[in-house]
Amino acid sequence: LAARVAFVWLRSRSRRPAGDPPLRTLVVLGSGGHTAEMLVLLRALPPEAYAPLLYTMAASDTTSAAKVAAFDAERARRCGSKALLPSEMLRVPRSREVGQSYVTSVATTLRALIASLLLVWRARPDLLLCNGPGTCVPLCAAAWSLRLAGVKHVEVAFVESFCRVESLSLSGRILMAAARLGLCQHFLVQWPQLAARYPRARYLGRLC
């Protein structure tokens, strides 16, 4: 196992492309601001190059589905006569609910990881795109497991929330630490001072 981890880490050092467009893209959503920022980011991407979109949200998220439906309708209008591969909405349990104790979150995190493994192994995306909700960490780990098993190389792109000006979110700190193992290939921040503080991060201006 250690040899396999080392092999995946070495392969991740050479940034190989996720594949030829269209890229099967798993998009991680979070209730509230995370979903709003992610939809802004998706508007900037060419629809024909990133399809189908596999929207993945927490089972307890009650707001993202309506926003996604409206966004998909707008996306279809922008494409006009071009046929897009239909998107999907997928659900996973939260690792930790707001206010939940850290003791009880051990069991819920394990449940979320198992559900994420099943979802990602079934979906087998080319690209996983996320921007900070806690739901994204087990999904990124599941994507890494596909590469660890030699099944598929999934590119993981993490875009830190625009609200994070001076420090990373908890999800960002976890993925930054795990980037050494190849868990996250593209770590983007939206403030130059964050890129200066975290050398592995890249600053490309405001993205969402």
C-alpha positions as a Markdown table, in Angstrom:
| # | Residue | x | y | z |
|---|---|---|---|---|
| 1 | Leu | 0.0 | 0.0 | 0.0 |
| 2 | Ala | 2.8 | 2.4 | 0.9 |
| 3 | Ala | 4.4 | 1.8 | -2.5 |
| 4 | Arg | 1.1 | 2.4 | -4.3 |
| 5 | Val | 0.7 | 5.7 | -2.4 |
| 6 | Ala | 4.2 | 6.8 | -3.4 |
| 7 | Phe | 3.5 | 5.9 | -7.0 |
| 8 | Val | 0.3 | 8.0 | -7.0 |
| 9 | Trp | 2.1 | 10.9 | -5.4 |
| 10 | Leu | 4.9 | 10.8 | -8.0 |
| 11 | Arg | 2.3 | 10.6 | -10.9 |
| 12 | Ser | 0.5 | 13.6 | -9.4 |
| 13 | Arg | 3.7 | 15.7 | -9.7 |
| 14 | Ser | 3.3 | 15.6 | -13.4 |
| 15 | Arg | 0.0 | 17.5 | -14.0 |
| 16 | Arg | -1.6 | 15.3 | -16.6 |
| 17 | Pro | -4.9 | 16.5 | -18.1 |
| 18 | Ala | -8.2 | 15.0 | -16.9 |
| 19 | Gly | -9.0 | 14.0 | -20.5 |
| 20 | Asp | -10.5 | 15.3 | -23.7 |
| 21 | Pro | -13.7 | 17.5 | -23.5 |
| 22 | Pro | -16.4 | 17.2 | -22.6 |
| 23 | Leu | -15.2 | 16.5 | -19.0 |
| 24 | Arg | -17.6 | 14.6 | -16.8 |
| 25 | Thr | -17.6 | 17.1 | -13.9 |
| 26 | Leu | -18.6 | 16.4 | -10.3 |
| 27 | Val | -19.5 | 19.7 | -8.7 |
| 28 | Val | -19.7 | 19.9 | -4.9 |
| 29 | Leu | -22.3 | 22.3 | -3.6 |
| 30 | Gly | -22.9 | 23.7 | -0.1 |
| 31 | Ser | -26.0 | 25.4 | 1.3 |
| 32 | Gly | -26.0 | 29.2 | 1.1 |
| 33 | Gly | -22.9 | 31.1 | -0.1 |
| 34 | His | -20.9 | 28.1 | -1.3 |
| 35 | Thr | -23.6 | 27.2 | -3.9 |
| 36 | Ala | -24.0 | 30.8 | -5.0 |
| 37 | Glu | -20.2 | 31.1 | -5.5 |
| 38 | Met | -20.0 | 27.8 | -7.3 |
| 39 | Leu | -22.7 | 28.8 | -9.8 |
| 40 | Val | -20.9 | 32.0 | -10.6 |
| 41 | Leu | -17.8 | 30.0 | -11.3 |
| 42 | Leu | -19.7 | 27.5 | -13.5 |
| 43 | Arg | -21.1 | 30.4 | -15.6 |
| 44 | Ala | -17.6 | 31.3 | -16.6 |
| 45 | Leu | -16.9 | 27.7 | -18.0 |
| 46 | Pro | -17.9 | 26.7 | -21.5 |
| 47 | Pro | -20.9 | 24.4 | -21.1 |
| 48 | Glu | -20.0 | 22.2 | -24.0 |
| 49 | Ala | -16.5 | 21.5 | -22.4 |
| 50 | Tyr | -17.8 | 20.5 | -18.9 |
| 51 | Ala | -20.6 | 18.0 | -19.2 |
| 52 | Pro | -22.4 | 16.3 | -17.8 |
| 53 | Leu | -22.5 | 18.2 | -14.5 |
| 54 | Leu | -23.0 | 16.0 | -11.5 |
| 55 | Tyr | -24.2 | 18.3 | -8.8 |
| 56 | Thr | -23.4 | 16.8 | -5.4 |
| 57 | Met | -24.9 | 18.2 | -2.2 |
| 58 | Ala | -25.5 | 17.2 | 1.4 |
| 59 | Ala | -28.7 | 15.2 | 2.1 |
| 60 | Ser | -29.9 | 17.9 | 4.5 |
| 61 | Asp | -29.3 | 20.8 | 2.0 |
| 62 | Thr | -32.8 | 22.2 | 1.3 |
| 63 | Thr | -31.8 | 25.2 | -0.9 |
| 64 | Ser | -29.3 | 24.1 | -3.5 |
| 65 | Ala | -31.6 | 22.0 | -5.7 |
| 66 | Ala | -33.8 | 25.0 | -6.7 |
| 67 | Lys | -30.8 | 27.1 | -7.5 |
| 68 | Val | -29.3 | 24.3 | -9.7 |
| 69 | Ala | -32.6 | 23.9 | -11.6 |
| 70 | Ala | -32.7 | 27.6 | -12.4 |
| 71 | Phe | -29.0 | 27.6 | -13.4 |
| 72 | Asp | -29.5 | 24.6 | -15.7 |
| 73 | Ala | -32.4 | 26.3 | -17.4 |
| 74 | Glu | -30.2 | 29.4 | -18.0 |
| 75 | Arg | -27.3 | 27.2 | -19.2 |
| 76 | Ala | -29.6 | 25.5 | -21.7 |
| 77 | Arg | -30.8 | 28.9 | -23.1 |
| 78 | Arg | -27.1 | 30.0 | -23.5 |
| 79 | Cys | -26.3 | 26.9 | -25.5 |
| 80 | Gly | -29.2 | 27.4 | -27.9 |
| 81 | Ser | -29.4 | 24.5 | -30.3 |
| 82 | Lys | -26.4 | 22.7 | -28.9 |
| 83 | Ala | -27.4 | 19.6 | -27.1 |
| 84 | Leu | -25.9 | 19.2 | -23.6 |
| 85 | Leu | -25.5 | 16.0 | -21.7 |
| 86 | Pro | -28.1 | 16.0 | -19.0 |
| 87 | Ser | -27.0 | 16.9 | -15.5 |
| 88 | Glu | -27.6 | 14.9 | -12.3 |
| 89 | Met | -28.3 | 15.8 | -8.7 |
| 90 | Leu | -26.6 | 13.5 | -6.2 |
| 91 | Arg | -26.8 | 13.5 | -2.4 |
| 92 | Val | -24.4 | 12.5 | 0.4 |
| 93 | Pro | -24.7 | 12.7 | 4.2 |
| 94 | Arg | -22.9 | 15.6 | 5.8 |
| 95 | Ser | -19.7 | 14.9 | 7.7 |
| 96 | Arg | -20.8 | 17.2 | 10.4 |
| 97 | Glu | -23.8 | 19.3 | 10.9 |
| 98 | Val | -23.6 | 22.9 | 12.2 |
| 99 | Gly | -23.3 | 22.8 | 16.0 |
| 100 | Gln | -22.7 | 19.0 | 16.1 |
| 101 | Ser | -20.1 | 17.9 | 18.7 |
| 102 | Tyr | -16.8 | 16.6 | 17.5 |
| 103 | Val | -17.3 | 13.3 | 19.4 |
| 104 | Thr | -20.5 | 12.4 | 17.5 |
| 105 | Ser | -19.0 | 13.7 | 14.3 |
| 106 | Val | -16.6 | 10.7 | 14.1 |
| 107 | Ala | -19.4 | 8.3 | 13.2 |
| 108 | Thr | -21.1 | 10.8 | 10.8 |
| 109 | Thr | -17.8 | 11.5 | 9.1 |
| 110 | Leu | -17.2 | 7.7 | 8.6 |
| 111 | Arg | -20.7 | 7.4 | 7.2 |
| 112 | Ala | -20.1 | 10.3 | 4.8 |
| 113 | Leu | -16.8 | 8.8 | 3.6 |
| 114 | Ile | -18.4 | 5.5 | 2.8 |
| 115 | Ala | -21.3 | 7.2 | 0.9 |
| 116 | Ser | -18.8 | 9.4 | -0.9 |
| 117 | Leu | -16.7 | 6.4 | -2.0 |
| 118 | Leu | -19.8 | 4.7 | -3.4 |
| 119 | Leu | -20.9 | 7.8 | -5.2 |
| 120 | Val | -17.6 | 8.7 | -6.7 |
| 121 | Trp | -16.8 | 5.1 | -7.8 |
| 122 | Arg | -20.1 | 4.9 | -9.5 |
| 123 | Ala | -19.9 | 8.3 | -11.1 |
| 124 | Arg | -16.2 | 8.1 | -12.1 |
| 125 | Pro | -15.8 | 11.8 | -13.0 |
| 126 | Asp | -13.0 | 13.3 | -14.9 |
| 127 | Leu | -12.9 | 16.5 | -12.8 |
| 128 | Leu | -14.1 | 17.2 | -9.2 |
| 129 | Leu | -14.7 | 20.9 | -8.6 |
| 130 | Cys | -15.3 | 22.2 | -5.1 |
| 131 | Asn | -15.1 | 25.5 | -3.1 |
| 132 | Gly | -15.1 | 24.7 | 0.6 |
| 133 | Pro | -18.2 | 23.0 | 2.0 |
| 134 | Gly | -17.3 | 20.2 | 4.5 |
| 135 | Thr | -19.0 | 17.8 | 2.2 |
| 136 | Cys | -16.1 | 18.1 | -0.3 |
| 137 | Val | -13.4 | 16.5 | 1.9 |
| 138 | Pro | -14.7 | 12.9 | 1.8 |
| 139 | Leu | -15.5 | 13.3 | -1.9 |
| 140 | Cys | -12.0 | 14.4 | -2.7 |
| 141 | Ala | -10.7 | 11.5 | -0.7 |
| 142 | Ala | -12.9 | 9.2 | -2.7 |
| 143 | Ala | -11.6 | 10.6 | -5.9 |
| 144 | Trp | -8.1 | 10.0 | -4.7 |
| 145 | Ser | -9.0 | 6.4 | -4.0 |
| 146 | Leu | -9.9 | 5.9 | -7.6 |
| 147 | Arg | -6.3 | 6.8 | -8.6 |
| 148 | Leu | -4.8 | 4.9 | -5.7 |
| 149 | Ala | -6.6 | 1.8 | -7.0 |
| 150 | Gly | -5.4 | 2.5 | -10.6 |
| 151 | Val | -9.0 | 2.8 | -11.8 |
| 152 | Lys | -9.0 | 6.4 | -13.0 |
| 153 | His | -7.2 | 9.7 | -12.7 |
| 154 | Val | -9.6 | 12.3 | -11.3 |
| 155 | Glu | -8.4 | 15.9 | -11.3 |
| 156 | Val | -9.4 | 17.8 | -8.2 |
| 157 | Ala | -9.7 | 21.6 | -8.3 |
| 158 | Phe | -10.4 | 23.4 | -5.0 |
| 159 | Val | -11.4 | 27.1 | -5.2 |
| 160 | Glu | -11.3 | 28.7 | -1.8 |
| 161 | Ser | -14.3 | 30.9 | -1.0 |
| 162 | Phe | -14.0 | 34.6 | -1.8 |
| 163 | Cys | -14.9 | 35.2 | 1.9 |
| 164 | Arg | -11.6 | 33.7 | 3.0 |
| 165 | Val | -9.3 | 36.8 | 2.9 |
| 166 | Glu | -6.6 | 36.1 | 5.5 |
| 167 | Ser | -6.8 | 32.3 | 6.3 |
| 168 | Leu | -8.1 | 29.1 | 4.7 |
| 169 | Ser | -11.3 | 27.4 | 5.6 |
| 170 | Leu | -11.2 | 24.1 | 7.5 |
| 171 | Ser | -11.8 | 22.2 | 4.3 |
| 172 | Gly | -9.0 | 24.2 | 2.7 |
| 173 | Arg | -6.5 | 23.5 | 5.4 |
| 174 | Ile | -7.3 | 19.8 | 5.2 |
| 175 | Leu | -6.9 | 19.7 | 1.4 |
| 176 | Met | -3.8 | 21.8 | 1.5 |
| 177 | Ala | -2.1 | 19.4 | 3.9 |
| 178 | Ala | -3.2 | 16.4 | 1.8 |
| 179 | Ala | -2.0 | 18.0 | -1.4 |
| 180 | Arg | 1.4 | 16.5 | -0.8 |
| 181 | Leu | -0.2 | 13.1 | -1.4 |
| 182 | Gly | -1.9 | 14.2 | -4.6 |
| 183 | Leu | -5.3 | 14.6 | -3.1 |
| 184 | Cys | -5.8 | 18.0 | -4.7 |
| 185 | Gln | -4.0 | 19.0 | -7.9 |
| 186 | His | -5.3 | 22.6 | -8.3 |
| 187 | Phe | -5.6 | 24.8 | -5.1 |
| 188 | Leu | -6.9 | 28.3 | -6.0 |
| 189 | Val | -7.4 | 31.3 | -3.8 |
| 190 | Gln | -9.0 | 34.6 | -4.5 |
| 191 | Trp | -6.8 | 37.0 | -2.5 |
| 192 | Pro | -3.1 | 37.6 | -3.2 |
| 193 | Gln | -2.2 | 37.6 | 0.5 |
| 194 | Leu | -3.5 | 34.0 | 0.8 |
| 195 | Ala | -1.2 | 32.9 | -2.1 |
| 196 | Ala | 1.7 | 34.6 | -0.3 |
| 197 | Arg | 0.9 | 32.9 | 2.9 |
| 198 | Tyr | 0.4 | 29.4 | 1.4 |
| 199 | Pro | 3.0 | 28.7 | -1.4 |
| 200 | Arg | 1.0 | 25.7 | -2.7 |
| 201 | Ala | -2.0 | 28.0 | -3.5 |
| 202 | Arg | -2.4 | 29.8 | -6.8 |
| 203 | Tyr | -3.9 | 33.3 | -7.2 |
| 204 | Leu | -5.7 | 33.9 | -10.5 |
| 205 | Gly | -7.9 | 36.9 | -9.4 |
| 206 | Arg | -11.5 | 36.8 | -8.4 |
| 207 | Leu | -13.2 | 33.6 | -9.7 |
| 208 | Cys | -16.6 | 33.7 | -8.1 |
